[in-house]
Amino acid sequence: MVHKPSICPKCGHGTFEIAENSPKGANFKTNFVQCAGCGAVVGTLGMVNYDNLLINIAKKLGVGQ
């Protein structure tokens, strides 16, 4: 399988960035994955890294070591 670089579906740019913002009408923030060239949003990420949170909880409980 050949790896193709990701490109923006709007402008074709190939570099992306994370931008924190609140959706209109929301009382929370989220992380948007957006094109660094034109700002088109291509995805979202939650504000909490649940993988790290669960690992830290498991360590404190002595589980999975």
Secondary structure, 3 states (H helix, E strand, C coil): CCCCCCCCCCCCCCCEEEEEECCCCCCCCEEEEEECCCCCEEEEECCCCHHHHHHHHHHHHCCCC
